[in-house]
Amino acid sequence: MLEKTMLIKMNQQAYGTTRFQILTGDQIEQIYFAALDVLEISGARISHPEALELFTNSDAVVSEDNRVRIPTAMVEQALGSCPSKSTLTGRNGKRSVKLQKNEVAFGSGADAGFVYDRKSGERRESSFADVEAAAKIVDYLPRLDFCMSHGRVSNAPNPKTYDRHQFLAMIKNCTKPLVVTSIDGDGLRDQWEMACLLRGGEKEFRLNPLFATFIRSDSPLMSSNDTVDKLLFATEKGIPAVYTPCAVLGVTAPASIAGVLVQTLADALFTVVLCCLKKPGSPLLLGGIQSVMAQAKETPSYGSPELHLTSAAMTEIYKWLGLLSSSAGGCTDAKVVDEQAASESVMSIYNNLMAGTNLIHQIGCLDGGLTGSLASLVMCDEIIGMVKQIAKGIQVTDETLALDILKEVGPGGEFLSHDHTYDHWKEWFRPTIIDRSNYEVWSDSGSKTYNDRLEPEVDRILESHAPEPLDENIVQEMKKIINLADKKEV
Amino acid sequence: MSEFLGKMAESLIAGKVDEVTDLTRQALDANVSSKDILEKGLLAGMEVVGKRFKANEMFIPEVLRCAKCMHGAMEILRPLLAETGVETAGTFVIGTVKGDLHDIGKNLVGMMFEGAGFKVVDLGIDLAPAAFVAAIKEHNANLFGMSALLTTTMPKMGETINAIKEAGLRDQVKIMIGGAPVTGEFAKEIGADAYASNAASAVDTGKELLGL
């Protein structure tokens, strides 16, 4: 063996992770300038009175048809007010999600109207218990970082308050940070009050948010009053807002992907300006679902390659602007957990992780987000593990080049019993549900398909995992807020 | 006594080669019998390792590290065990058939058997039927294992079994086969006693054949 010397290698470059890039800086610039043109020339349309007043009192031009056109200087000033980071922390303070450039977190989806019944296997309306079960699974799965409701609480006593019940079902069963959906501004206020109970006050929540609020919006370049209500309330209270415009290529957005990027960015920048006018400095994540049409022409496909390409490109644009990002991943148009569900989930998880999207939501959603699947949550957890393994890239050092080991073992030798193998094999991805056994072992254990193995794993987690309980006094205080809303909103 | 042996099993499961060797010496100094060290320390640890391997909780490189622990301790214990006349679980002759140079799987099986307390005679690779027959006779083996990784060398397994029959040794030895292309069906066809699909299950199958 050669003696170690003091020689040094100079001018070395190394990638810490696998590299992934769709757009160049020049292309992003073109898209950005086009989006600024859109805001100056055609603008966006809103009807929310407070928002219109905020714009009227600014340098923006508000026309009689509620169209708001914004000069570039206002946009760039507002961009400077967006915080570069925020941290969501779960209820016991032990699990958090860092929202900052190139940090990636995965989480479930929200508000699916249907689930598959664990006993009968039939598709039925989602309930409080289903949201609880999903939250428990998310609490358990190691690669999911935040929790959304998965299903909708369709059995709430008042159909206008299901969002508060969803919050309770999640917070009771999951110690990870939450991302919540609200019916309207009042719903968000109640959820925020419940979170402030846990955090110990409004200022404490602002410093250390327990949840982000997921706000969906329509295209092209218009927002409903409920959307704006939620945005303005979140901005006032420092609740990180995940602004999610949804557009269908060729229907509510141009059919060309670059055109969708321009429209989505213009929409996002409009929101950045609105929030800044309300109160500068509240955390904002920008995302959206921009995809080709699914069967029903106005709904976007959740599994199309165009969606994944657009999502990753939007993340690159937001990173370039110093903004935080979110996208949909681990969701599918398939009606059950099948080959289509798996392949579409892999594509979206791979693209979004590689792009460095901050919040990747919608894990576990089937049927374009209409049906929630616990089995899909478990499947995607394993997919995320594999994709993360690729994302880690390759470290090239003297230790990993293994030159000494290669010499020692020599031609025809074996590495299996070598200490180097023992030291490094733990770096490999190890599957839990994916099967790599030989045919005999596989057939002896019942010739089970991937799906056959997923369902028992869901049952096992539901039976064996007990999330850290939430203080019963706090639960009672939260229930008071919910009861009040249940009566008021009838 | 149990303090040493419990620690020894734990260190073995954790793959700490030097620690297991040290503990073996310390136990002997403290007058723990070599039989107890083997059975209640080392083999107790290896049994846990075998179970965890089967349940996918441990992976081959870890199991091999545990086998190394066992091997290190056995270097010290073997002469003492021979002196006191402690019997091994059995004598296992193993090798790769004629024309086949693949031995990683075969080595693994050998190590696992050693870990289970067997005396293992590993003949190596590319072995003619006559070499196997001679070794079974010489070592008075009660268990014999063959492996093949190539479909082209599989027929050599049947030829070897015939040679064992002709030498009049078939009744004294149980025969197991393994290797990627081999199946349980094939084992029956050529008159072997069993097929095992991996190193951990090979030990269980071998013990079963011998009624241990």
Interface residues (C-beta under 8 A of the other chain):
Chain A: G412 E414 L416 S417 T421 Y422 W425 R430 S437 N438 Y439 E440 V441
Chain B: G15 F59 I60 P61 E62 L64 R65 A67 K68 L101 D103 I104 N107 L108 M111 A180 T183 G184 Y195 S197 N198
